[in-house]
Amino acid sequence: MFPQLVVPALVSILVAFLLSAAEAAIFRMSRVRAQELFDEGRSGAKSLLAVVAESPPYISVIAFLRVVAEATTAVLVTLTVAKTVDSTVQALLLSIAIMAVLSFVVVGVSPRTLGRQNFEAVALWSAPFAVGLHRVLGPLARLLVMLGNAVTPGKGYRDGPFQTESELRDLVDMAGESEVIEADE
């Protein structure tokens, strides 16, 4: 193997893992709970309030960087496998198999489960990063959302398709607060 490519591949898959966990945690976080965490004086809660107040732009930046990290991993894995296997077809098939497992387990299931189960802690540590990343990459993410809307039939979404779940959670929280529904419902 070629460790000069394996180490960056491991770093990029770790970044994708963390971004995926952050995305899941932020989706699960409600404005009400973010405000409670802020009132408790929890570290990162101020940034979290900003993120949950208008989550689509932050989620789009996180999703964009997660895709970049996954693509980086895929390229590095493919180059590493291609250097170790003589057949191009074998290298491609092996790379696809490795990335399918890595993407599903390490970027898909595991971090999302972790992010949902520990959403408060993950959202608190990831919100300051989301705010910083949004400051730097927000315009690029908006441009990519516009490009996505341009190639998608129909009206599209100004901030991308990232808003519906967080809005639904807010509506459920508001209904619970106004006692329209019980907390366990």
C-alpha positions in Angstrom: 0.0 0.0 0.0 1.0 3.6 -0.3 0.8 5.3 3.1 1.2 8.7 1.6 -2.3 8.3 0.2 -3.8 6.1 2.9 -3.3 8.7 5.7 -5.0 11.5 3.8 -7.8 9.1 2.9 -8.3 8.3 6.5 -8.3 12.0 7.5 -10.9 12.8 4.7 -13.2 9.9 5.8 -12.9 11.1 9.4 -13.9 14.6 8.2 -16.9 13.2 6.3 -17.9 11.2 9.4 -17.8 14.3 11.6 -19.7 16.4 9.1 -22.4 13.7 8.7 -22.8 13.5 12.5 -23.0 17.3 12.7 -25.6 17.4 9.9 -27.8 14.8 11.7 -27.5 16.6 15.0 -28.4 20.0 13.7 -31.4 18.5 11.8 -32.6 17.0 15.1 -32.0 20.2 17.2 -35.0 22.4 17.8 -35.0 26.2 18.4 -36.6 25.7 21.8 -33.9 23.2 22.9 -31.1 25.5 21.5 -32.5 28.4 23.5 -32.6 26.2 26.7 -28.9 25.3 26.1 -28.1 28.9 25.6 -29.9 29.8 28.8 -27.9 27.1 30.6 -24.7 28.8 29.4 -23.5 25.8 27.4 -20.4 26.3 25.3 -21.3 26.6 21.6 -25.0 27.5 22.3 -24.7 31.0 20.9 -23.6 29.6 17.5 -26.2 26.9 17.8 -28.9 29.5 18.1 -27.7 31.2 14.9 -27.6 27.8 13.1 -31.1 26.6 14.1 -32.6 30.1 13.5 -31.9 29.6 9.7 -30.5 26.1 9.2 -30.6 25.6 5.4 -27.6 27.7 4.6 -25.5 26.1 7.3 -26.7 22.6 6.3 -25.9 23.2 2.7 -22.3 24.2 3.6 -21.9 21.1 5.8 -23.4 18.8 3.1 -21.1 20.4 0.4 -18.0 19.8 2.6 -19.1 16.2 3.4 -19.4 15.5 -0.3 -16.0 17.0 -0.9 -14.5 14.8 1.9 -16.2 11.7 0.5 -15.0 12.4 -3.0 -11.5 13.0 -1.8 -11.6 9.7 0.0 -12.9 7.9 -3.1 -10.1 9.4 -5.3 -7.4 8.5 -2.8 -8.7 5.0 -2.3 -8.9 4.5 -6.0 -5.4 5.7 -6.6 -4.1 3.5 -3.8 -5.9 0.4 -5.1 -4.8 1.1 -8.6 -1.2 1.2 -7.5 -1.5 -2.1 -5.8 -3.6 -4.1 -8.3 -2.4 -4.8 -11.9 -5.8 -4.9 -13.5 -7.7 -1.6 -14.1 -11.1 -3.4 -13.9 -10.1 -5.1 -10.6 -8.9 -1.8 -9.3 -12.1 -0.1 -10.2 -14.3 -2.8 -8.8 -12.3 -3.1 -5.6 -12.4 0.7 -5.1 -16.1 0.8 -5.7 -16.6 -2.0 -3.1 -14.4 -0.3 -0.5 -16.1 3.1 -1.0 -19.6 1.6 -1.0 -18.9 0.1 2.5 -17.1 3.2 3.8 -19.7 5.6 2.5 -22.6 3.5 3.9 -21.1 2.6 7.2 -18.6 5.3 8.1 -20.3 8.3 6.5 -24.0 7.1 6.4 -25.2 5.0 9.2 -22.7 5.3 12.0 -22.3 9.1 12.2 -26.0 9.8 11.6 -26.9 7.4 14.4 -24.3 9.0 16.7 -25.5 12.5 15.7 -29.1 11.7 16.4 -28.5 9.8 19.7 -26.2 12.6 21.0 -27.6 15.5 19.1 -27.2 18.1 21.9 -23.5 17.4 22.4 -22.7 17.1 18.7 -24.8 20.2 17.8 -23.0 22.2 20.5 -19.5 21.4 19.3 -20.3 21.5 15.6 -22.3 24.8 15.5 -19.3 27.1 15.9 -17.6 25.3 13.0 -20.8 25.5 11.0 -20.9 29.3 11.6 -17.2 29.7 10.6 -17.6 27.5 7.5 -20.7 29.3 6.4 -18.9 32.6 6.6 -16.2 31.3 4.3 -18.1 28.9 2.0 -21.6 30.3 2.2 -21.5 32.1 -1.2 -20.1 29.0 -2.9 -22.8 26.8 -1.4 -25.5 29.3 -2.5 -24.1 29.2 -6.0 -24.2 25.4 -6.0 -27.8 25.4 -4.7 -28.7 27.8 -7.6 -27.0 25.5 -10.0 -28.9 22.5 -8.6 -32.1 24.4 -8.9 -31.3 25.3 -12.5 -31.0 21.7 -13.5 -33.9 20.5 -11.4 -37.4 20.5 -12.9 -39.8 22.7 -11.1 -39.4 25.8 -8.9 -36.6 24.6 -6.6 -35.7 26.0 -3.2 -33.8 29.2 -2.6 -31.7 27.6 0.2 -31.7 24.1 -1.2 -33.8 21.2 -0.1 -32.5 21.2 3.5 -35.3 23.1 5.2 -38.3 20.8 5.5 -37.1 18.5 8.3 -35.9 21.3 10.6 -39.1 23.2 9.9 -41.2 20.2 10.8 -39.3 19.7 14.0 -40.0 23.4 14.9 -43.7 22.9 14.2 -43.8 19.9 16.4 -42.0 21.7 19.2 -44.3 24.7 18.9 -47.4 22.4 19.0 -46.0 20.7 22.1 -45.4 24.0 23.8 -48.9 25.2 23.1 -50.2 21.8 24.4 -51.9 21.1 21.0 -50.1 17.7 21.3 -48.7 15.9 24.3 -44.9 15.7 24.6 -44.9 11.9 24.2 -46.9 12.2 21.0 
